[in-house]
């Protein structure tokens, strides 16, 4: 980032952030140093991207796997391509055996924190680049809190950054990285105030994007407004209308890990750089609702180094 700022190079922010999240997940989940910034075409990065790549054939396989489970098993249909599956089976087996032999414990969360976190960070920085007042306010909070902790990014320091929570929550409202939540009905369910019954075994799709951008639940939904999630306004959010991680017993297992990763990245970037929108970025962004919500054409930003010392 320093090199790009010095050369005034436009930044494909999603690509850079995906390298960061790859390195974090590689280390935390597998104990592997991926070095994505030095080795952009590493196997871990290549196969990690393949998990989320969309095409018509993969979409057909997912449709069959989710809706016709028995048929998919008979046809030996898998959602992942065989080479991707083999890579992660091999690396997981090797890592597991090594940890058992050496009594090493690490978390196993890859999908939950790889492209999902990178997408959240991308949309967050996009909105901050478009809203300088919000970017400045968040940066001031970062400086103020880190000053109290001698410049160290600690768990306690993260907990005190309330405005950062609001900014991230509003990002996930406007751009839920998983736009649709799939669930299988476990028992017959009578839809309230109607004659409709969802029968046991029925697959359902809940549109998180539809809920998050419904003006009935979030007035002026196209506006990026972090104060929706202030302590004073939280009680106004209707239960079940905000589902960036799903809900209930099947809520995203990597939620806390992903949020921690996003916060640390934002702190590191915003205390050192100021971001602005580059003309290559299409506004408003045209969203692609694949496995992960992305912006068509990418998000391109300019960055400028800050000279401020947070301990002064």
C-alpha positions in Angstrom: 0.0 0.0 0.0 2.9 2.3 0.8 4.4 1.7 -2.6 1.1 2.3 -4.4 0.5 5.5 -2.4 4.0 6.8 -3.3 3.5 6.1 -7.0 -0.1 7.4 -7.0 -1.1 4.0 -8.4 -4.9 3.3 -8.6 -5.7 0.3 -6.3 -7.9 -2.7 -7.1 -9.0 -2.8 -3.5 -10.8 -6.1 -3.6 -7.8 -7.9 -4.9 -5.5 -6.4 -2.3 -7.9 -7.2 0.6 -8.4 -10.8 -0.7 -4.7 -11.3 -0.4 -4.8 -10.0 3.2 -7.7 -12.3 4.2 -6.0 -15.3 2.4 -2.9 -14.8 4.5 -5.0 -14.4 7.7 -7.1 -17.5 7.1 -4.1 -19.5 5.9 -2.3 -18.8 9.1 -5.2 -19.0 11.6 -7.0 -22.0 10.1 -4.2 -24.0 8.6 -1.0 -22.7 10.1 0.4 -21.9 6.6 2.3 -18.8 5.6 0.7 -18.0 2.2 2.6 -14.8 1.5 -0.1 -13.7 -1.0 1.4 -10.3 -1.6 4.7 -11.8 -2.8 3.2 -14.9 -4.4 0.0 -13.9 -6.0 -0.5 -17.2 -7.9 0.1 -19.5 -4.9 -2.0 -22.7 -4.7 -3.8 -21.6 -1.6 -4.9 -18.3 -3.2 -5.8 -20.0 -6.5 -7.9 -22.7 -5.0 -9.4 -20.3 -2.5 -10.7 -18.1 -5.3 -12.1 -21.2 -7.1 -14.5 -21.9 -4.2 -16.3 -18.7 -5.0 -16.1 -18.5 -8.7 -19.4 -18.6 -10.4 -20.4 -20.3 -13.7 -23.5 -21.9 -15.2 -22.3 -25.4 -14.6 -21.5 -24.8 -10.9 -24.9 -23.1 -10.5 -26.6 -26.2 -12.0 -24.7 -28.5 -9.7 -25.7 -26.4 -6.6 -29.3 -26.4 -7.7 -29.3 -30.2 -8.0 -27.4 -30.7 -4.8 -29.8 -28.5 -2.8 -33.1 -29.5 -4.4 -32.6 -33.1 -5.4 -30.3 -34.5 -2.8 -30.8 -38.2 -3.5 -30.4 -37.7 -7.3 -27.3 -35.7 -6.7 -25.8 -38.5 -4.6 -26.6 -41.1 -7.2 -25.0 -39.0 -9.9 -22.1 -38.3 -7.6 -22.5 -34.6 -8.1 -20.4 -32.4 -5.8 -20.5 -28.6 -5.5 -16.7 -28.2 -5.5 -14.6 -29.1 -8.5 -12.6 -32.3 -7.9 -9.2 -30.5 -8.0 -10.4 -27.9 -5.4 -11.8 -30.7 -3.2 -8.5 -32.7 -3.5 -6.4 -29.7 -2.6 -8.3 -28.8 0.6 -8.7 -32.5 1.7 -5.0 -33.0 1.3 -4.0 -29.8 3.1 -6.6 -30.3 5.9 -5.4 -33.9 6.4 -1.8 -32.9 6.6 -2.5 -30.0 8.9 -4.7 -32.1 11.2 -2.1 -34.9 11.5 0.6 -32.4 12.3 -1.5 -30.7 15.0 -2.4 -34.1 16.6 1.3 -35.1 16.7 2.3 -31.7 18.1 -0.7 -30.9 20.3 -1.4 -27.7 18.3 -4.9 -26.1 18.3 -6.2 -23.6 15.8 -9.7 -22.8 14.5 -11.0 -24.3 11.2 -12.8 -21.5 9.4 -11.9 -20.9 5.8 -15.1 -20.0 3.8 -16.4 -17.9 6.7 -13.5 -15.5 6.6 -11.9 -15.5 3.2 -13.9 -13.9 0.4 -16.7 -12.8 2.7 -14.4 -10.6 4.8 -12.7 -9.2 1.7 -16.0 -8.3 0.1 -17.2 -6.6 3.3 -14.0 -4.6 3.6 -14.2 -3.6 -0.1 -17.7 -2.2 0.2 -16.9 -0.5 3.5 -13.9 1.3 2.0 -16.0 2.2 -1.1 -18.5 3.9 1.1 -15.8 5.6 3.2 -14.2 6.9 0.0 -17.6 8.4 -1.0 -18.3 9.8 2.4 -15.3 11.8 3.7 -17.2 12.9 6.8 -17.8 9.3 7.9 -14.2 8.3 7.0 -12.8 11.2 9.1 -15.1 10.5 12.0 -14.1 6.8 12.0 -10.4 7.7 11.7 -10.7 10.1 14.7 -12.2 7.3 16.8 -9.4 5.0 15.8 -6.8 7.6 16.8 -8.5 8.5 20.1 -8.9 4.9 21.2 -5.4 3.7 20.2 -3.9 6.7 22.0 -5.4 5.4 25.2 -3.8 2.0 24.5 -0.3 3.3 23.5 -0.9 2.6 19.9 -1.6 -1.1 20.4 -4.5 -2.9 18.7 -5.9 -4.9 21.6 -9.2 -6.7 22.1 -10.2 -4.1 24.6 -9.4 -1.3 22.2 -11.6 -2.9 19.5 -14.4 -3.2 21.9 -14.3 0.5 22.6 -14.6 1.5 18.9 -18.4 1.8 18.8 -18.6 3.9 15.7 -16.6 1.3 13.8 -19.2 -1.3 14.7 -21.8 1.1 13.3 -19.9 1.5 10.1 -19.4 -2.2 9.6 -23.0 -3.0 10.4 -24.3 -0.4 8.0 -21.9 -1.9 5.3 -23.4 -5.3 5.9 -26.9 -3.9 5.7 -26.4 -2.2 2.4 -24.2 -4.9 1.0 -24.9 -8.3 2.7 -22.1 -10.5 1.3 -24.5 -13.5 1.3 -27.5 -12.0 -0.3 -29.7 -15.1 0.0 -30.0 -17.4 3.0 -30.9 -21.1 2.2 -32.8 -23.1 4.7 -34.6 -26.5 4.8 -37.9 -26.6 6.6 -37.7 -29.2 9.4 -41.4 -29.3 10.1 -44.7 -28.1 8.6 -44.9 -24.3 9.2 -48.1 -22.3 9.1 -47.2 -18.9 7.7 -48.8 -16.3 10.1 -51.9 -14.4 9.0 -52.3 -16.6 5.8 -53.5 -19.9 4.6 -50.1 -20.9 3.4 -48.1 -23.8 4.9 -44.5 -24.5 4.2 -44.2 -28.3 4.2 -41.5 -30.2 6.0 -38.5 -30.8 3.7 -39.1 -27.7 1.6 -36.0 -25.6 0.7 -36.6 -21.9 1.3 -34.7 -18.8 0.2 -34.7 -15.8 2.4 -33.6 -12.6 0.7 -31.3 -10.7 3.1 -30.7 -8.1 0.4 -34.5 -7.6 0.1 -35.0 -7.2 3.8 -32.0 -4.9 4.2 -33.1 -2.5 1.4 -36.8 -2.5 2.3 -37.8 1.1 3.2 -40.4 -0.4 5.6 -37.5 -1.6 7.8 -34.7 0.8 6.9 -35.9 4.2 5.7 -34.0 5.7 2.8 -32.2 2.3 2.3 -29.8 3.5 -0.4 -28.2 6.1 2.0 -25.1 4.9 3.9 -26.0 6.0 7.4 -24.1 4.3 10.2 -26.2 6.0 12.9 -28.9 3.5 12.1 -26.9 1.2 14.4 -26.2 3.7 17.2 -27.3 2.8 20.7 -30.2 5.2 20.4 -31.5 3.6 17.2 -30.9 -0.1 17.7 -34.3 -0.6 19.3 -35.9 0.7 16.1 -34.6 -2.2 14.0 -37.3 -4.9 13.7 -36.3 -8.4 14.8 -35.5 -10.6 11.8 -35.0 -7.7 9.4 -31.2 -7.6 9.7 -29.6 -10.9 8.7 -26.0 -10.4 7.5 -24.9 -13.6 9.2 -28.2 -15.5 9.2 -29.9 -16.1 12.5 -30.8 -18.8 15.0 -28.8 -22.0 15.6 -27.4 -22.0 12.1 -26.0 -18.4 12.4 -22.6 -18.0 10.7 -19.9 -19.9 12.7 -17.2 -17.4 11.6 -19.1 -14.2 12.5 -16.8 -13.1 15.4 -13.7 -14.2 13.6 -14.7 -12.3 10.4 -15.7 -9.2 12.3 -12.3 -9.2 14.2 -10.5 -9.5 10.9 -12.4 -6.7 9.3 -11.8 -4.3 12.3 -8.1 -4.9 12.5 -7.7 -4.3 8.7 -9.7 -1.1 8.8 -7.7 0.2 11.8 -4.4 -0.6 10.0 -5.5 1.1 6.8 -7.3 4.2 8.1 -4.7 5.2 10.6 -2.1 5.3 7.8 -4.0 6.2 4.6 -6.9 8.4 3.3 -9.0 6.9 0.6 -10.9 8.5 -2.3 -12.9 7.2 -5.2 -11.2 6.6 -8.5 -13.0 7.3 -11.8 -12.6 3.7 -12.9 -15.2 2.7 -10.2 -18.7 2.6 -11.5 -21.2 4.5 -9.3 -23.6 3.5 -8.1 -22.0 0.1 -8.1 -23.7 -2.6 -10.1 -23.9 -5.6 -7.9 -23.4 -9.2 -8.9 -25.4 -11.6 -6.6 -23.4 -14.8 -6.9 -22.3 -16.9 -4.0 -20.7 -13.7 -2.6 -22.0 -10.2 -3.4 -19.5 -8.3 -5.5 -19.3 -5.1 -7.6 -19.2 -5.6 -11.3 -16.0 -4.0 -12.8 -14.3 -4.0 -9.4 -13.8 -1.2 -6.9 -10.9 1.1 -7.7 -9.6 3.6 -5.1 -6.9 6.2 -4.7 -4.9 6.3 -1.4 -2.8 9.0 0.2 -0.4 8.6 3.1 -1.3 10.4 6.4 1.4 12.2 8.3 -0.4 12.2 11.6 1.2 10.4 14.5 -1.6 8.8 16.6 0.5 9.1 19.8 1.0 12.9 19.6 
